[in-house]
Amino acid sequence: MDTSIFMDKGKVPDDAMLTKALGKTYTLWKELEKYVTDKYPAAVKEWKMTGAKYGWSYRLSDRKRVIIYFLPREKSFMTAFVFGAKAFEDIMKSSVSDKIKKELESAKVYAEGRGIRIDVKSKTAIKDIMKLVDIKLVL
């Protein structure tokens, strides 16, 4: 599903809604959020309605760009990133999983870079997502 589970533009999702919607993956969401804010304490936390078609998403940003997007789904969530050319090169040289590298390599290139979404249904993807955050924060 490409849309948020939170579609009511008049109601910004809160922690109680998120806990109920994400189920067991809520702790993974909070773990990733904490990881980013520990690495970059000035991160701006923001829920954003990206349109009636896509619903609410959550993002952590620095002053110029989004570090990571969180896309809530039923009992899981996705993370999304956009990487410029330099970050793309660094990812290709990193220990990030081959699956993520292949997806990023095949992603369409836009002016702002290449985008990737990663499903989070279990702890499996967390280590790679943290590596992607680290690369994003270096550049």
PyMOL commands that place a pseudoatom at each C-alpha (Angstrom):
pseudoatom trace, name=CA, resn=MET, resi=1, chain=A, elem=C, hetatm=0, pos=[0.000, 0.000, 0.000]
pseudoatom trace, name=CA, resn=ASP, resi=2, chain=A, elem=C, hetatm=0, pos=[1.411, 3.402, -1.005]
pseudoatom trace, name=CA, resn=THR, resi=3, chain=A, elem=C, hetatm=0, pos=[-0.794, 5.465, 1.277]
pseudoatom trace, name=CA, resn=SER, resi=4, chain=A, elem=C, hetatm=0, pos=[-0.613, 6.282, 4.950]
pseudoatom trace, name=CA, resn=ILE, resi=5, chain=A, elem=C, hetatm=0, pos=[-3.026, 4.687, 7.357]
pseudoatom trace, name=CA, resn=PHE, resi=6, chain=A, elem=C, hetatm=0, pos=[-3.666, 8.231, 8.593]
pseudoatom trace, name=CA, resn=MET, resi=7, chain=A, elem=C, hetatm=0, pos=[-5.759, 9.950, 5.943]
pseudoatom trace, name=CA, resn=ASP, resi=8, chain=A, elem=C, hetatm=0, pos=[-7.832, 12.511, 7.906]
pseudoatom trace, name=CA, resn=LYS, resi=9, chain=A, elem=C, hetatm=0, pos=[-6.205, 15.858, 7.088]
pseudoatom trace, name=CA, resn=GLY, resi=10, chain=A, elem=C, hetatm=0, pos=[-7.992, 17.449, 10.030]
pseudoatom trace, name=CA, resn=LYS, resi=11, chain=A, elem=C, hetatm=0, pos=[-6.350, 15.153, 12.598]
pseudoatom trace, name=CA, resn=VAL, resi=12, chain=A, elem=C, hetatm=0, pos=[-2.584, 15.129, 13.064]
pseudoatom trace, name=CA, resn=PRO, resi=13, chain=A, elem=C, hetatm=0, pos=[-1.544, 11.649, 14.209]
pseudoatom trace, name=CA, resn=ASP, resi=14, chain=A, elem=C, hetatm=0, pos=[-0.513, 11.413, 17.842]
pseudoatom trace, name=CA, resn=ASP, resi=15, chain=A, elem=C, hetatm=0, pos=[1.478, 8.878, 19.818]
pseudoatom trace, name=CA, resn=ALA, resi=16, chain=A, elem=C, hetatm=0, pos=[-1.604, 6.918, 20.918]
pseudoatom trace, name=CA, resn=MET, resi=17, chain=A, elem=C, hetatm=0, pos=[-2.801, 6.571, 17.316]
pseudoatom trace, name=CA, resn=LEU, resi=18, chain=A, elem=C, hetatm=0, pos=[0.670, 5.548, 16.204]
pseudoatom trace, name=CA, resn=THR, resi=19, chain=A, elem=C, hetatm=0, pos=[1.046, 2.957, 18.964]
pseudoatom trace, name=CA, resn=LYS, resi=20, chain=A, elem=C, hetatm=0, pos=[-2.266, 1.349, 18.059]
pseudoatom trace, name=CA, resn=ALA, resi=21, chain=A, elem=C, hetatm=0, pos=[-1.661, 1.430, 14.297]
pseudoatom trace, name=CA, resn=LEU, resi=22, chain=A, elem=C, hetatm=0, pos=[1.909, 0.131, 14.278]
pseudoatom trace, name=CA, resn=GLY, resi=23, chain=A, elem=C, hetatm=0, pos=[1.535, -2.608, 16.853]
pseudoatom trace, name=CA, resn=LYS, resi=24, chain=A, elem=C, hetatm=0, pos=[4.838, -4.402, 17.521]
pseudoatom trace, name=CA, resn=THR, resi=25, chain=A, elem=C, hetatm=0, pos=[6.723, -2.178, 15.066]
pseudoatom trace, name=CA, resn=TYR, resi=26, chain=A, elem=C, hetatm=0, pos=[6.039, 0.921, 17.179]
pseudoatom trace, name=CA, resn=THR, resi=27, chain=A, elem=C, hetatm=0, pos=[9.179, 0.190, 19.234]
pseudoatom trace, name=CA, resn=LEU, resi=28, chain=A, elem=C, hetatm=0, pos=[11.237, 0.035, 16.013]
pseudoatom trace, name=CA, resn=TRP, resi=29, chain=A, elem=C, hetatm=0, pos=[9.835, 3.423, 14.914]
pseudoatom trace, name=CA, resn=LYS, resi=30, chain=A, elem=C, hetatm=0, pos=[10.821, 4.913, 18.286]
pseudoatom trace, name=CA, resn=GLU, resi=31, chain=A, elem=C, hetatm=0, pos=[14.257, 3.245, 18.131]
pseudoatom trace, name=CA, resn=LEU, resi=32, chain=A, elem=C, hetatm=0, pos=[14.972, 4.827, 14.737]
pseudoatom trace, name=CA, resn=GLU, resi=33, chain=A, elem=C, hetatm=0, pos=[13.609, 8.201, 15.799]
pseudoatom trace, name=CA, resn=LYS, resi=34, chain=A, elem=C, hetatm=0, pos=[15.853, 8.145, 18.884]
pseudoatom trace, name=CA, resn=TYR, resi=35, chain=A, elem=C, hetatm=0, pos=[18.847, 7.071, 16.805]
pseudoatom trace, name=CA, resn=VAL, resi=36, chain=A, elem=C, hetatm=0, pos=[18.441, 10.074, 14.510]
pseudoatom trace, name=CA, resn=THR, resi=37, chain=A, elem=C, hetatm=0, pos=[17.838, 12.571, 17.314]
pseudoatom trace, name=CA, resn=ASP, resi=38, chain=A, elem=C, hetatm=0, pos=[20.802, 11.216, 19.309]
pseudoatom trace, name=CA, resn=LYS, resi=39, chain=A, elem=C, hetatm=0, pos=[23.018, 11.698, 16.242]
pseudoatom trace, name=CA, resn=TYR, resi=40, chain=A, elem=C, hetatm=0, pos=[21.456, 15.047, 15.339]
pseudoatom trace, name=CA, resn=PRO, resi=41, chain=A, elem=C, hetatm=0, pos=[19.787, 16.608, 18.422]
pseudoatom trace, name=CA, resn=ALA, resi=42, chain=A, elem=C, hetatm=0, pos=[18.642, 19.671, 16.448]
pseudoatom trace, name=CA, resn=ALA, resi=43, chain=A, elem=C, hetatm=0, pos=[16.448, 17.511, 14.188]
pseudoatom trace, name=CA, resn=VAL, resi=44, chain=A, elem=C, hetatm=0, pos=[13.050, 19.016, 13.516]
pseudoatom trace, name=CA, resn=LYS, resi=45, chain=A, elem=C, hetatm=0, pos=[10.211, 16.513, 14.041]
pseudoatom trace, name=CA, resn=GLU, resi=46, chain=A, elem=C, hetatm=0, pos=[7.185, 17.103, 11.845]
pseudoatom trace, name=CA, resn=TRP, resi=47, chain=A, elem=C, hetatm=0, pos=[4.009, 15.349, 10.755]
pseudoatom trace, name=CA, resn=LYS, resi=48, chain=A, elem=C, hetatm=0, pos=[3.093, 16.456, 7.261]
pseudoatom trace, name=CA, resn=MET, resi=49, chain=A, elem=C, hetatm=0, pos=[-0.012, 15.837, 5.193]
pseudoatom trace, name=CA, resn=THR, resi=50, chain=A, elem=C, hetatm=0, pos=[1.387, 15.177, 1.752]
pseudoatom trace, name=CA, resn=GLY, resi=51, chain=A, elem=C, hetatm=0, pos=[-1.999, 15.298, 0.076]
pseudoatom trace, name=CA, resn=ALA, resi=52, chain=A, elem=C, hetatm=0, pos=[-5.382, 13.600, 0.102]
pseudoatom trace, name=CA, resn=LYS, resi=53, chain=A, elem=C, hetatm=0, pos=[-3.984, 10.768, -2.004]
pseudoatom trace, name=CA, resn=TYR, resi=54, chain=A, elem=C, hetatm=0, pos=[-1.079, 9.883, 0.351]
pseudoatom trace, name=CA, resn=GLY, resi=55, chain=A, elem=C, hetatm=0, pos=[-2.071, 10.994, 3.852]
pseudoatom trace, name=CA, resn=TRP, resi=56, chain=A, elem=C, hetatm=0, pos=[0.187, 11.814, 6.783]
pseudoatom trace, name=CA, resn=SER, resi=57, chain=A, elem=C, hetatm=0, pos=[3.909, 11.096, 6.970]
pseudoatom trace, name=CA, resn=TYR, resi=58, chain=A, elem=C, hetatm=0, pos=[6.458, 11.939, 9.646]
pseudoatom trace, name=CA, resn=ARG, resi=59, chain=A, elem=C, hetatm=0, pos=[9.865, 13.375, 8.981]
pseudoatom trace, name=CA, resn=LEU, resi=60, chain=A, elem=C, hetatm=0, pos=[13.028, 14.339, 10.772]
pseudoatom trace, name=CA, resn=SER, resi=61, chain=A, elem=C, hetatm=0, pos=[14.868, 17.218, 9.130]
pseudoatom trace, name=CA, resn=ASP, resi=62, chain=A, elem=C, hetatm=0, pos=[17.860, 19.435, 9.517]
pseudoatom trace, name=CA, resn=ARG, resi=63, chain=A, elem=C, hetatm=0, pos=[17.554, 23.051, 8.396]
pseudoatom trace, name=CA, resn=LYS, resi=64, chain=A, elem=C, hetatm=0, pos=[17.930, 22.319, 4.685]
pseudoatom trace, name=CA, resn=ARG, resi=65, chain=A, elem=C, hetatm=0, pos=[16.662, 18.816, 4.019]
pseudoatom trace, name=CA, resn=VAL, resi=66, chain=A, elem=C, hetatm=0, pos=[14.788, 15.813, 5.286]
pseudoatom trace, name=CA, resn=ILE, resi=67, chain=A, elem=C, hetatm=0, pos=[17.035, 13.265, 6.978]
pseudoatom trace, name=CA, resn=ILE, resi=68, chain=A, elem=C, hetatm=0, pos=[14.471, 10.452, 7.038]
pseudoatom trace, name=CA, resn=TYR, resi=69, chain=A, elem=C, hetatm=0, pos=[10.793, 10.009, 6.253]
pseudoatom trace, name=CA, resn=PHE, resi=70, chain=A, elem=C, hetatm=0, pos=[8.570, 7.646, 8.254]
pseudoatom trace, name=CA, resn=LEU, resi=71, chain=A, elem=C, hetatm=0, pos=[5.524, 6.342, 6.390]
pseudoatom trace, name=CA, resn=PRO, resi=72, chain=A, elem=C, hetatm=0, pos=[2.990, 4.649, 8.706]
pseudoatom trace, name=CA, resn=ARG, resi=73, chain=A, elem=C, hetatm=0, pos=[1.243, 1.530, 7.441]
pseudoatom trace, name=CA, resn=GLU, resi=74, chain=A, elem=C, hetatm=0, pos=[-1.011, -1.041, 9.103]
pseudoatom trace, name=CA, resn=LYS, resi=75, chain=A, elem=C, hetatm=0, pos=[1.124, -2.917, 11.706]
pseudoatom trace, name=CA, resn=SER, resi=76, chain=A, elem=C, hetatm=0, pos=[4.331, -1.728, 10.029]
pseudoatom trace, name=CA, resn=PHE, resi=77, chain=A, elem=C, hetatm=0, pos=[5.938, 1.341, 8.510]
pseudoatom trace, name=CA, resn=MET, resi=78, chain=A, elem=C, hetatm=0, pos=[8.304, 2.329, 5.771]
pseudoatom trace, name=CA, resn=THR, resi=79, chain=A, elem=C, hetatm=0, pos=[11.266, 4.642, 5.902]
pseudoatom trace, name=CA, resn=ALA, resi=80, chain=A, elem=C, hetatm=0, pos=[12.214, 6.727, 2.905]
pseudoatom trace, name=CA, resn=PHE, resi=81, chain=A, elem=C, hetatm=0, pos=[15.346, 8.608, 1.942]
pseudoatom trace, name=CA, resn=VAL, resi=82, chain=A, elem=C, hetatm=0, pos=[16.569, 10.794, -0.896]
pseudoatom trace, name=CA, resn=PHE, resi=83, chain=A, elem=C, hetatm=0, pos=[20.290, 10.661, -1.606]
pseudoatom trace, name=CA, resn=GLY, resi=84, chain=A, elem=C, hetatm=0, pos=[22.387, 12.938, -3.791]
pseudoatom trace, name=CA, resn=ALA, resi=85, chain=A, elem=C, hetatm=0, pos=[25.246, 11.703, -5.976]
pseudoatom trace, name=CA, resn=LYS, resi=86, chain=A, elem=C, hetatm=0, pos=[27.942, 11.774, -3.265]
pseudoatom trace, name=CA, resn=ALA, resi=87, chain=A, elem=C, hetatm=0, pos=[25.782, 9.904, -0.737]
pseudoatom trace, name=CA, resn=PHE, resi=88, chain=A, elem=C, hetatm=0, pos=[24.854, 7.386, -3.444]
pseudoatom trace, name=CA, resn=GLU, resi=89, chain=A, elem=C, hetatm=0, pos=[28.558, 6.695, -4.056]
pseudoatom trace, name=CA, resn=ASP, resi=90, chain=A, elem=C, hetatm=0, pos=[29.183, 6.301, -0.319]
pseudoatom trace, name=CA, resn=ILE, resi=91, chain=A, elem=C, hetatm=0, pos=[26.278, 3.857, 0.015]
pseudoatom trace, name=CA, resn=MET, resi=92, chain=A, elem=C, hetatm=0, pos=[27.572, 1.759, -2.878]
pseudoatom trace, name=CA, resn=LYS, resi=93, chain=A, elem=C, hetatm=0, pos=[30.935, 1.461, -1.062]
pseudoatom trace, name=CA, resn=SER, resi=94, chain=A, elem=C, hetatm=0, pos=[29.341, 0.746, 2.325]
pseudoatom trace, name=CA, resn=SER, resi=95, chain=A, elem=C, hetatm=0, pos=[28.285, -2.437, 4.090]
pseudoatom trace, name=CA, resn=VAL, resi=96, chain=A, elem=C, hetatm=0, pos=[24.585, -1.693, 3.468]
pseudoatom trace, name=CA, resn=SER, resi=97, chain=A, elem=C, hetatm=0, pos=[22.766, -4.780, 2.158]
pseudoatom trace, name=CA, resn=ASP, resi=98, chain=A, elem=C, hetatm=0, pos=[23.011, -5.635, -1.528]
pseudoatom trace, name=CA, resn=LYS, resi=99, chain=A, elem=C, hetatm=0, pos=[19.223, -5.523, -1.771]
pseudoatom trace, name=CA, resn=ILE, resi=100, chain=A, elem=C, hetatm=0, pos=[19.147, -1.857, -0.750]
pseudoatom trace, name=CA, resn=LYS, resi=101, chain=A, elem=C, hetatm=0, pos=[22.075, -1.049, -3.045]
pseudoatom trace, name=CA, resn=LYS, resi=102, chain=A, elem=C, hetatm=0, pos=[20.296, -2.652, -6.002]
pseudoatom trace, name=CA, resn=GLU, resi=103, chain=A, elem=C, hetatm=0, pos=[17.048, -0.807, -5.268]
pseudoatom trace, name=CA, resn=LEU, resi=104, chain=A, elem=C, hetatm=0, pos=[18.881, 2.491, -4.961]
pseudoatom trace, name=CA, resn=GLU, resi=105, chain=A, elem=C, hetatm=0, pos=[20.903, 1.834, -8.096]
pseudoatom trace, name=CA, resn=SER, resi=106, chain=A, elem=C, hetatm=0, pos=[17.731, 1.177, -10.090]
pseudoatom trace, name=CA, resn=ALA, resi=107, chain=A, elem=C, hetatm=0, pos=[15.859, 4.175, -8.638]
pseudoatom trace, name=CA, resn=LYS, resi=108, chain=A, elem=C, hetatm=0, pos=[15.022, 7.000, -10.998]
pseudoatom trace, name=CA, resn=VAL, resi=109, chain=A, elem=C, hetatm=0, pos=[17.393, 9.946, -10.657]
pseudoatom trace, name=CA, resn=TYR, resi=110, chain=A, elem=C, hetatm=0, pos=[15.748, 13.316, -9.965]
pseudoatom trace, name=CA, resn=ALA, resi=111, chain=A, elem=C, hetatm=0, pos=[17.306, 16.734, -9.466]
pseudoatom trace, name=CA, resn=GLU, resi=112, chain=A, elem=C, hetatm=0, pos=[17.360, 16.190, -5.689]
pseudoatom trace, name=CA, resn=GLY, resi=113, chain=A, elem=C, hetatm=0, pos=[18.741, 12.663, -6.018]
pseudoatom trace, name=CA, resn=ARG, resi=114, chain=A, elem=C, hetatm=0, pos=[17.595, 9.057, -5.856]
pseudoatom trace, name=CA, resn=GLY, resi=115, chain=A, elem=C, hetatm=0, pos=[14.831, 7.973, -3.545]
pseudoatom trace, name=CA, resn=ILE, resi=116, chain=A, elem=C, hetatm=0, pos=[14.358, 4.683, -1.759]
pseudoatom trace, name=CA, resn=ARG, resi=117, chain=A, elem=C, hetatm=0, pos=[11.724, 3.224, 0.553]
pseudoatom trace, name=CA, resn=ILE, resi=118, chain=A, elem=C, hetatm=0, pos=[12.441, 0.443, 3.017]
pseudoatom trace, name=CA, resn=ASP, resi=119, chain=A, elem=C, hetatm=0, pos=[9.727, -1.682, 4.620]
pseudoatom trace, name=CA, resn=VAL, resi=120, chain=A, elem=C, hetatm=0, pos=[10.049, -2.126, 8.365]
pseudoatom trace, name=CA, resn=LYS, resi=121, chain=A, elem=C, hetatm=0, pos=[8.072, -5.108, 9.589]
pseudoatom trace, name=CA, resn=SER, resi=122, chain=A, elem=C, hetatm=0, pos=[10.768, -6.499, 11.885]
pseudoatom trace, name=CA, resn=LYS, resi=123, chain=A, elem=C, hetatm=0, pos=[14.169, -5.538, 13.281]
pseudoatom trace, name=CA, resn=THR, resi=124, chain=A, elem=C, hetatm=0, pos=[15.930, -6.930, 10.177]
pseudoatom trace, name=CA, resn=ALA, resi=125, chain=A, elem=C, hetatm=0, pos=[16.222, -3.624, 8.286]
pseudoatom trace, name=CA, resn=ILE, resi=126, chain=A, elem=C, hetatm=0, pos=[17.098, -1.415, 11.269]
pseudoatom trace, name=CA, resn=LYS, resi=127, chain=A, elem=C, hetatm=0, pos=[20.884, -1.779, 11.033]
pseudoatom trace, name=CA, resn=ASP, resi=128, chain=A, elem=C, hetatm=0, pos=[20.894, -0.802, 7.333]
pseudoatom trace, name=CA, resn=ILE, resi=129, chain=A, elem=C, hetatm=0, pos=[18.568, 2.136, 7.982]
pseudoatom trace, name=CA, resn=MET, resi=130, chain=A, elem=C, hetatm=0, pos=[20.912, 3.381, 10.706]
pseudoatom trace, name=CA, resn=LYS, resi=131, chain=A, elem=C, hetatm=0, pos=[23.847, 3.174, 8.262]
pseudoatom trace, name=CA, resn=LEU, resi=132, chain=A, elem=C, hetatm=0, pos=[21.829, 5.194, 5.728]
pseudoatom trace, name=CA, resn=VAL, resi=133, chain=A, elem=C, hetatm=0, pos=[21.096, 7.808, 8.400]
pseudoatom trace, name=CA, resn=ASP, resi=134, chain=A, elem=C, hetatm=0, pos=[24.813, 8.005, 9.214]
pseudoatom trace, name=CA, resn=ILE, resi=135, chain=A, elem=C, hetatm=0, pos=[25.677, 8.549, 5.546]
pseudoatom trace, name=CA, resn=LYS, resi=136, chain=A, elem=C, hetatm=0, pos=[22.933, 11.161, 5.196]
pseudoatom trace, name=CA, resn=LEU, resi=137, chain=A, elem=C, hetatm=0, pos=[24.166, 13.087, 8.239]
pseudoatom trace, name=CA, resn=VAL, resi=138, chain=A, elem=C, hetatm=0, pos=[27.802, 13.165, 7.074]
pseudoatom trace, name=CA, resn=LEU, resi=139, chain=A, elem=C, hetatm=0, pos=[26.908, 14.989, 3.862]
for i in range(1, 139): cmd.bond("trace and resi %d" % i, "trace and resi %d" % (i + 1))
show_as sticks, trace
zoom trace
